[in-house]
């Protein structure tokens, strides 16, 4: 059971939090309000996949929130300390049914709950290449995702090793924005 989702810098959401009702949830909004993005983010955090492919294989600078990218590029060009933006999607799960191994405080709210996280961040292994890349800040137009990595973690901080969702869980069909039980 999903209790809440917290999203940082993913597509239309800079900082977003949504608490779910344990019985029924209906997403209503204008076109381009983010309804499909919420469903996509849930699927991404549960599977590590975007449109059927592992996110690490399909990472794009266009997944980052536009304002976060613009602030990063502006800071680079002005010679200020510029930390590349990260994408974080945290899914908080029901403590009564989630495995204990998923519990911890490695989430944006820093609360000890079970959950899973997908995090897209600069890979420290590519620090020298990244530093070389930003030496010419006027040439930086997008987030340099070629220097990023994708971590799929439990809130305990451990990497996720499971690949299937229990049969009792609801499945999300993001292509039709429909939740199936």
C-alpha positions in Angstrom: 0.0 0.0 0.0 1.4 3.4 -1.0 1.1 6.0 1.7 2.7 9.0 0.0 5.0 10.1 -2.8 7.6 12.8 -2.6 9.2 14.1 -5.8 12.1 16.4 -6.3 13.1 17.9 -9.7 11.3 15.3 -11.9 9.6 16.7 -15.0 6.9 19.2 -13.9 7.5 18.7 -10.2 10.2 20.8 -8.4 9.1 19.8 -4.9 6.0 17.8 -4.6 4.3 15.7 -2.0 1.1 13.7 -2.2 -0.5 11.7 0.6 -2.7 8.8 -0.6 -6.0 7.7 0.9 -5.9 4.0 1.9 -9.2 3.3 0.1 -9.5 5.3 -3.1 -7.4 7.9 -5.0 -8.5 9.9 -8.0 -6.2 12.3 -9.8 -8.0 15.2 -11.4 -6.5 18.2 -13.1 -6.1 20.1 -16.3 -4.0 18.8 -19.2 -0.3 19.0 -18.4 -1.0 19.3 -14.7 1.1 16.3 -13.9 -1.4 13.4 -13.5 0.5 11.1 -15.8 3.8 12.2 -14.4 2.7 11.1 -10.9 1.8 7.7 -12.2 5.0 7.5 -14.2 7.0 8.5 -11.1 5.3 5.7 -9.0 6.1 3.2 -11.7 9.7 4.4 -11.9 10.2 4.2 -8.2 8.7 0.7 -8.0 10.5 -0.8 -11.0 13.5 1.4 -11.9 12.2 1.5 -15.4 10.8 4.3 -17.6 8.7 3.2 -20.6 9.9 -0.4 -20.1 13.7 0.4 -20.1 16.0 0.7 -17.1 16.3 4.4 -16.3 20.1 4.2 -16.4 19.9 3.1 -20.0 17.3 5.8 -21.0 18.5 8.8 -18.9 17.7 12.1 -20.5 18.4 15.7 -19.5 14.8 16.5 -20.3 13.6 14.5 -17.3 14.9 17.2 -14.9 12.7 20.1 -13.8 13.2 23.1 -16.0 13.8 25.7 -13.2 16.4 23.4 -11.5 18.3 23.1 -14.8 18.1 26.9 -15.5 19.4 27.7 -12.0 22.2 25.3 -12.3 23.3 26.7 -15.7 22.9 30.3 -14.6 25.1 29.6 -11.5 27.8 28.0 -13.7 27.9 30.9 -16.1 28.0 33.4 -13.2 31.0 31.6 -11.7 29.1 30.6 -8.6 29.2 27.1 -6.9 26.9 25.1 -9.1 25.7 21.7 -7.8 24.1 19.7 -10.6 20.5 19.0 -10.0 19.3 15.6 -8.8 16.0 13.8 -9.4 14.6 12.0 -6.3 11.4 10.0 -6.1 10.5 8.6 -2.7 7.6 6.2 -2.3 6.4 5.6 1.3 4.9 2.2 2.0 2.5 0.9 4.7 4.6 -0.3 7.6 2.1 -3.1 8.3 2.7 -4.8 5.0 6.1 -3.6 3.7 9.2 -5.7 4.4 11.3 -4.4 7.4 14.4 -4.3 5.2 12.8 -1.3 3.4 12.6 0.9 6.6 15.0 3.8 7.3 15.4 7.5 7.1 17.1 7.7 3.6 14.2 9.8 2.2 13.5 13.4 1.6 11.3 13.7 4.7 14.0 12.1 6.9 11.3 10.0 8.8 11.9 6.3 9.7 9.4 4.5 7.4 9.5 1.8 4.9 9.9 2.8 1.3 11.8 2.9 -2.0 13.7 5.6 -3.7 15.0 6.3 -7.1 17.8 8.9 -7.2 19.5 10.3 -10.3 22.7 12.2 -9.3 26.2 13.0 -10.5 28.4 9.9 -10.4 31.5 10.6 -8.2 33.5 8.2 -10.5 33.2 10.8 -13.3 34.2 13.8 -11.2 37.3 14.6 -13.2 35.4 14.4 -16.5 32.6 16.5 -15.1 35.1 19.2 -13.9 36.6 19.3 -17.4 33.2 19.6 -18.9 32.2 22.7 -16.8 35.5 24.6 -17.5 33.6 26.2 -20.4 30.3 27.1 -18.7 29.0 29.0 -21.7 28.9 25.6 -23.6 26.7 24.0 -20.9 23.1 24.0 -22.1 21.6 20.9 -20.5 22.3 18.7 -17.4 25.2 16.5 -18.3 23.5 13.1 -17.8 26.4 11.2 -19.2 28.1 11.8 -15.9 25.1 10.7 -13.8 24.2 7.5 -12.2 20.8 6.0 -11.1 20.5 4.5 -7.6 17.5 2.4 -6.7 17.4 2.1 -3.0 15.3 1.2 0.0 14.9 3.9 2.7 17.3 1.7 4.7 20.0 2.8 2.1 20.4 -0.7 0.8 20.2 -1.3 -2.9 17.1 -2.9 -4.2 17.6 -6.5 -5.3 14.0 -7.6 -5.7 12.6 -7.5 -9.2 8.9 -8.5 -8.7 6.0 -6.9 -7.0 3.9 -9.2 -4.7 0.8 -10.5 -6.5 -1.5 -8.7 -4.0 -0.1 -5.3 -5.0 -1.9 -3.0 -7.4 -0.3 -2.6 -10.8 -0.1 0.7 -12.7 -0.7 1.0 -16.4 0.8 4.4 -17.0 0.1 4.3 -20.7 -3.6 4.5 -20.0 -3.4 6.2 -16.6 -5.4 3.3 -15.0 -4.8 1.5 -11.8 -5.6 -2.2 -11.9 -6.1 -4.3 -8.7 
